Amino acid sequence: MRDETGVDGDRVVGVVSAERGPAVDDESAHGRTESGRRKLDRWSQRRILDAGDTGERVADDVELQAGLGGRCHVLPAAAAAAVAREFAWRDDSVGRRVEHLDDPGAEMVGSVRRDLGPHTFAGQRAVDEGNASVVGAGKRVPARYQPCRREFHGVSVARSLRDSDTVRALRVHELGKPEQVLRLEDVPEPELRPGDVRLRVHAAALNFPDVLMCRGEYQVKPPLPFTPGVEVAGIVEDVGAAVEGVRPGERVIAIPTHGGYAEVTSAPAAGVFPVPEAMPFAAAAALHVVYQTGHLALHRRANLQKGETLLVHAGAGGVGSAAIQLGLAAGARVVATAGGPEKVEVCRKLGAHLAIDYREQDFVDPVKEFTDGRGADVVYDPVGGDTYDRSTKCIAFEGRILIIGFTGGRFAEARTNHVLIKNYSVVGVHWGLYNVVNPALVRATHDHLVRLFEAGRIDPLISERVTLDQVPAALARLGSRSSYGKIVCEP
C-alpha cells in the first residue's frame, strides 16, 4: 500500500491505494464497454472544490457520512463492497485511461481534472488525519503540499464508490412475508454473461408470484439470498457475447435473471422484447406477464370467439383487468366479479358489461340471468378454491374454465364426473412454459399486444407507482388483495 500523489508529487487527497495489479494490454483498454465509459464519465463530472468555492453539502447518505467521520476513516460496508477487490490501473499522457472499468466489484477513478492525477479508491481504508483528510459533509480541509487548496467532499467520494459498481436491490435472506423479509441493500452489478443483456431498470411491475416467492410457496424457488421481480422495462446498458438483435440504448421489456426490484438487472437476450417510444416504461412493465398470460389463455387455450360470454374473476386486479380488456378487444361479452363497491366500479370503467360484487351476492345466478340460462362460455379464474367450485355451476355447454392461478389460497379439485356430464373443459394455463417450449409464440404474442396498445384497445391499469423502499409494503397490499390494477416500482 502507498500514498497517491498528484502532479509533480503534490498530494491532492489522502487516500491509500492498493498495489498495482498486473498490467492489461491496450486492446483490453480499447475494448471497454459502453457501461465502462459511462462510469468514467460519472467520475469526470464529480466536483473538486477550489478555495473560492462554497462548501458542497450533501443532506442524504447519512450512513456514509458517519462512516467517514472518525480519525481513521473506514468506509462503511455498503461503500466498501464496491471496492472489495484490488485491481490494476494505468494512465497515459493524453487520455489518462483507466482500465478494468468493467471489473465487477471494483471501483476505478480516472482523471477528474486535467491538473490532477488519477486516483484509485481501493481497499477499505482511507488515511488518517496525518495526511489530507477525507472528512464529513461541508467541512473544508486543505490538502498538504498542494499549491492550490483542494479537497474531495468525503460523502460524495463514498457515494461515488457506491454508485459506480454497486446498485440498490431488494433481497430476501429468509423466507416469509415480503414486508418482513425484503431488505434494500447495495449489491454488485449483475455479471454480464454470454447471451445476456444488462439493463437499467426504469419500471418493475409487482405480481402475486413475487409474494409467493418471498414466502417460498411459488413453483420456482431460487436459492437464498435472491431478488424478486419477474418483469421489468428499461434501457439496455450492455450486451454479452453472442447476443444478436439487441443493442445498448434500446428500450425493452425483459424477464430478469437476477430479479427486477433493482436499479440494474440482467436477462437472457431471448427473453428481451422491444418497447415502442409511444409506450411509457410503467405501462411496458405492466404489460408483459399479465397480458401475455391473458392473450394466450383466451385465444390459444380457450379459443374465445366474438359474441361469447367471458366471466372474469378478480376483475379489478392486474390479471383480471388485463383479461377484461383483452376480452372486449376480442368482441366478447364480459362479466366480471370483484370484492367491494370500489373494485366493482373499476370493472365497470374498464368496460365490463356486468360487474358483480361477490361480497354482496353469489355470482352464479346473475351470470345465468345475463346469459339467458346458458352460462359463461369461458371462465377466467386466477382465484381457485371456492371460486372455481362455484364457476362449475354457471359454465355453458362446451364451456372452458381457464386455471390461471390460486390467489384464494386453496387448490380446487376438479370433479371429473361433473366435467363429463356437463361437457365442459378445465384448461391449465402456464405461460412461463411457453417461453421454454414455444418462444416464437411468445414473441408473436408480444407483437400483437403492442399493436393492440398502439390502437388503443388495451392499456394497463396502473393504480400505484412506488419506489424500491416502498415495494415490501406494496407487495403486502397485493398479497392481501387490497389493491387494484397493477402496482409499478420506479427505482
C-alpha positions, 0 to 999 in steps of 0.5 A: 500500500502507498500514498497517491500523489498528484502532479509533480508529487503534490498530494491532492487527497489522502487516500491509500491505494492498493498495489498495482495489479498486473498490467492489461494490454491496450486492446483490453483498454480499447475494448471497454464497454459502453457501461465502462465509459459511462462510469468514467464519465460519472467520475469526470463530472464529480466536483473538486472544490477550489478555495473560492468555492462554497462548501458542497453539502450533501443532506442524504447518505447519512450512513456514509457520512458517519462512516467517514467521520472518525480519525481513521476513516473506514468506509462503511460496508455498503461503500466498501463492497464496491471496492472489495477487490484490488485491481490494476490501473494505468494512465497515459499522457493524453487520455489518462485511461483507466482500465478494468472499468468493467471489473465487477466489484471494483471501483476505478477513478480516472482523471477528474481534472486535467491538473490532477492525477488519477486516483484509485479508491481501493481497499477499505481504508482511507488515511488518517488525519496525518495526511489530507483528510477525507472528512464529513459533509461541508467541512473544508480541509486543505490538502498538504503540499498542494499549491492550490487548496483542494479537497474531495467532499468525503460523502460524495467520494463514498457515494461515488464508490457506491454508485459506480459498481454497486446498485440498490436491490431488494433481497430476501435472506429468509423466507416469509412475508415480503414486508418482513423479509425484503431488505434494500441493500447495495449489491454488485452489478449483475455479471454480464454473461454470454447471451445476456443483456444488462439493463437499467431498470426504469419500471418493475411491475409487482405480481402475486408470484413475487409474494409467493416467492418471498414466502417460498410457496411459488413453483420456482424457488431460487436459492437464498439470498435472491431478488424478486421481480419477474418483469421489468422495462428499461434501457439496455446498458450492455450486451454479452457475447453472442447476443444478436438483435439487441443493442445498448440504448434500446428500450425493452421489456425483459424477464430478469435473471437476477430479479427486477426490484433493482436499479440494474438487472440482467436477462437472457437476450431471448427473453428481451422484447422491444418497447415502442417510444409511444409506450411509457416504461410503467405501462411496458412493465405492466404489460408483459406477464399479465397480458401475455398470460391473458392473450394466450389463455383466451385465444390459444387455450380457450379459443374465445370467439366474438359474441361469447360470454367471458366471466372474469374473476378478480376483475379489478386486479392486474390479471383480471383487468388485463383479461377484461380488456383483452376480452372486449378487444376480442368482441366478447361479452364480459362479466366480471366479479370483484370484492367491494363497491370500489373494485366493482366500479373499476370493472365497470370503467374498464368496460365490463358489461356486468360487474358483480360484487361477490361480497354482496351476492353469489355470482352464479345466478346473475351470470345465468340471468345475463346469459339467458340460462346458458352460462359463461362460455369461458371462465377466467379464474386466477382465484381457485378454491371456492371460486372455481367450485362455484364457476362449475355451476354457471359454465355453458355447454362446451364451456372452458374454465381457464386455471390461471392461478390460486390467489384464494389460497386453496387448490380446487379439485376438479370433479371429473364426473361433473366435467363429463356430464356437463361437457365442459373443459378445465384448461391449465394455463402456464405461460412461463412454459411457453417461453421454454417450449414455444418462444416464437409464440411468445414473441408473436404474442408480444407483437400483437399486444403492442399493436393492440396498445398502439390502437388503443384497445388495451392499456394497463391499469396502473393504480400505484407507482412506488419506489424500491423502499416502498415495494415490501409494503406494496407487495403486502397490499397485493398479497392481501388483495387490497389493491387494484390494477397493477402496482409499478416500482420506479427505482 
